[in-house]
Amino acid sequence: MTQSTLTQQALPVDEQSVAQEELNDLLATQSETVAPTQDPLTHRDACGGRSHRQIIATIINSTPDQIKTIWIEGGITVWVQLSDSGRLPFDRTWFASRVAEVKPTIAEPETPRQRNERLYDELEKACSKFSLYHNQVNWLSFSAKVYRGQHLVGFVGCNQQGWYSRPRQYGVNRIAQSAEDAIKALGVKAAVAA
């Protein structure tokens, strides 16, 4: 008997959170089964990477850190629990329409990987325009050596100030608006077809 009591005490479970998660799962499953169009309030991926809290905060003119949780009561009322223990009730239909309106207006932050892929594509296009190639990219600082044949032309990269280039490993960076402008700053002319 003592052992089962200790086990129950060692595993504290927030029953409200568990019940809410089960309800959310059930609602998401039902909305996908009954209606192929997903309800922005119940579908798991409704935000497409955006923060649920940011969307709700925008709707209620608050900040994301003030939003604790959200739940639907009776299929009619959306409740927003605030971190200061306050609760706000909303009509589900109205709230769902506001989520659908607000969601596209909130910019999804670019991940470091997406940033690197975008910068890499821009560097590739600029190098091909000038008949250059680059060695391995240092992904942490996004920089690379740029070559024409076996000849080192210089260093090109992108940091908080923007694109930059420099002819030697050490020296002052020349800031540019694009990868193409950074390569031009190295004194490289565009390749001309013969």
C-alpha positions as MATLAB code, in Angstrom:
seq = 'MTQSTLTQQALPVDEQSVAQEELNDLLATQSETVAPTQDPLTHRDACGGRSHRQIIATIINSTPDQIKTIWIEGGITVWVQLSDSGRLPFDRTWFASRVAEVKPTIAEPETPRQRNERLYDELEKACSKFSLYHNQVNWLSFSAKVYRGQHLVGFVGCNQQGWYSRPRQYGVNRIAQSAEDAIKALGVKAAVAA';
ca = [
       0.000    0.000    0.000;
       2.818    2.385    0.853;
       4.465    1.713   -2.501;
       1.388    2.673   -4.563;
       0.960    5.834   -2.482;
       4.567    6.820   -3.154;
       4.137    6.142   -6.867;
       1.081    8.366   -7.023;
       2.872   11.136   -5.155;
       6.011   10.851   -7.300;
       4.052   11.374  -10.533;
       2.050   14.586  -10.149;
      -0.249   14.982  -13.147;
      -2.075   18.127  -14.078;
      -5.423   16.530  -14.927;
      -6.700   19.727  -16.539;
      -3.783   19.759  -19.007;
      -4.228   16.078  -19.845;
      -7.981   16.498  -20.355;
      -7.444   19.607  -22.495;
      -4.878   17.811  -24.674;
      -7.279   14.892  -25.161;
     -10.058   17.323  -26.077;
      -7.792   19.129  -28.562;
      -6.816   15.801  -30.153;
     -10.437   14.710  -30.360;
     -11.539   18.027  -31.888;
      -8.683   17.959  -34.399;
      -9.550   14.379  -35.406;
     -13.254   15.166  -35.718;
     -12.716   18.330  -37.718;
     -10.470   16.475  -40.182;
     -12.866   13.523  -40.446;
     -16.142   15.423  -40.710;
     -14.929   18.442  -42.674;
     -11.818   18.292  -44.876;
     -11.329   22.030  -44.403;
      -9.545   22.475  -41.109;
     -10.903   24.669  -38.356;
      -8.211   27.204  -37.426;
      -9.108   26.779  -33.752;
      -8.739   23.013  -33.520;
      -6.311   21.874  -36.222;
      -2.845   21.152  -34.843;
      -0.945   22.823  -37.679;
      -3.346   25.726  -37.969;
      -0.607   28.291  -37.531;
       1.725   26.878  -40.167;
       4.729   27.462  -37.907;
       3.436   30.706  -36.457;
       3.005   30.984  -32.731;
      -0.522   30.233  -31.521;
       0.095   32.641  -28.675;
       1.111   35.426  -31.071;
      -2.107   35.020  -33.069;
      -4.291   34.985  -29.947;
      -2.408   37.941  -28.455;
      -2.979   39.923  -31.633;
      -6.710   39.169  -31.529;
      -7.134   40.235  -27.896;
      -4.616   43.127  -28.025;
      -2.227   41.474  -25.604;
       1.290   40.027  -25.606;
       2.115   36.337  -26.212;
       3.595   35.877  -22.740;
       0.221   36.812  -21.201;
      -1.574   33.896  -22.931;
      -1.564   30.717  -20.842;
      -3.982   28.410  -22.703;
      -7.112   28.266  -24.830;
     -10.008   25.817  -24.802;
     -13.432   25.400  -26.355;
     -16.429   24.842  -24.120;
     -19.554   23.188  -25.463;
     -18.450   23.737  -29.045;
     -19.676   27.330  -28.746;
     -17.386   29.357  -26.486;
     -13.642   29.854  -26.840;
     -11.980   30.616  -23.525;
      -8.580   32.292  -23.332;
      -6.799   31.750  -20.007;
      -4.354   34.540  -19.178;
      -1.198   34.109  -17.112;
      -2.627   36.398  -14.399;
      -5.506   33.889  -13.930;
      -7.991   36.014  -15.862;
     -10.246   34.391  -18.476;
     -11.819   35.855  -21.593;
     -14.813   34.248  -23.369;
     -15.394   34.567  -27.136;
     -17.944   33.237  -29.615;
     -16.269   30.339  -31.430;
     -17.398   31.416  -34.916;
     -16.220   34.989  -34.399;
     -12.917   33.852  -32.895;
     -12.266   31.373  -35.738;
     -12.869   34.100  -38.334;
     -10.448   36.421  -36.498;
      -7.803   33.662  -36.410;
      -8.234   33.206  -40.179;
      -7.823   36.984  -40.691;
      -4.863   37.495  -38.347;
      -2.812   34.391  -39.196;
      -1.651   35.552  -42.665;
      -0.642   38.979  -41.323;
       1.861   37.594  -38.834;
       5.228   37.131  -40.479;
       6.764   33.742  -39.937;
      10.336   34.227  -38.718;
      13.027   32.911  -41.024;
      14.918   29.992  -39.515;
      18.730   29.965  -39.664;
      18.549   27.128  -42.175;
      16.116   29.049  -44.414;
      18.384   32.095  -44.189;
      21.435   30.074  -45.187;
      19.583   28.468  -48.106;
      18.416   31.883  -49.350;
      21.922   33.359  -49.055;
      23.464   30.297  -50.710;
      21.111   30.614  -53.701;
      21.987   34.289  -54.069;
      25.719   33.535  -53.870;
      25.382   30.755  -56.481;
      23.583   33.072  -58.937;
      26.160   35.828  -58.457;
      29.084   33.426  -58.912;
      27.627   31.979  -62.117;
      27.111   35.498  -63.530;
      30.817   36.221  -63.034;
      32.044   32.692  -63.989;
      33.310   32.134  -60.467;
      32.973   29.296  -58.009;
      33.256   29.153  -54.251;
      34.688   26.621  -51.855;
      32.786   25.205  -48.899;
      30.565   27.713  -47.160;
      31.156   28.413  -43.483;
      27.510   28.095  -42.442;
      27.945   29.709  -39.021;
      29.295   32.982  -40.376;
      28.024   32.448  -43.928;
      31.250   33.159  -45.752;
      33.227   31.513  -48.538;
      36.342   31.950  -50.652;
      35.568   32.851  -54.262;
      37.768   31.605  -57.117;
      38.187   32.084  -60.870;
      39.969   28.961  -62.054;
      42.720   28.322  -59.492;
      43.054   32.026  -58.625;
      41.594   33.254  -55.317;
      39.518   36.349  -56.040;
      38.547   37.097  -52.450;
      36.167   36.404  -49.598;
      32.406   36.940  -49.760;
      29.881   36.567  -46.979;
      26.832   37.960  -45.271;
      26.508   39.190  -41.699;
      24.257   41.539  -39.716;
      25.392   44.509  -41.818;
      24.564   42.729  -45.077;
      26.668   41.241  -47.850;
      30.383   41.969  -47.707;
      33.603   41.165  -49.539;
      37.314   41.628  -49.033;
      40.239   40.691  -51.270;
      42.319   39.110  -48.490;
      41.530   36.951  -45.472;
      42.194   39.821  -43.105;
      41.167   43.373  -43.761;
      38.200   45.658  -43.917;
      34.900   44.316  -45.220;
      33.317   46.192  -48.111;
      29.585   46.228  -47.401;
      27.226   45.663  -50.353;
      23.498   45.376  -51.034;
      23.697   41.944  -52.692;
      26.070   39.061  -53.369;
      26.512   40.396  -56.905;
      27.512   43.841  -55.602;
      29.917   42.212  -53.121;
      31.652   40.369  -55.972;
      31.771   43.558  -58.072;
      33.484   45.284  -55.116;
      36.327   42.776  -55.547;
      36.948   44.276  -59.012;
      35.485   41.314  -60.908;
      33.748   42.006  -64.220;
      30.860   39.933  -65.540;
      31.892   37.151  -67.911;
      31.254   37.974  -71.576;
      30.205   35.238  -73.964;
      32.602   34.820  -76.883;
];
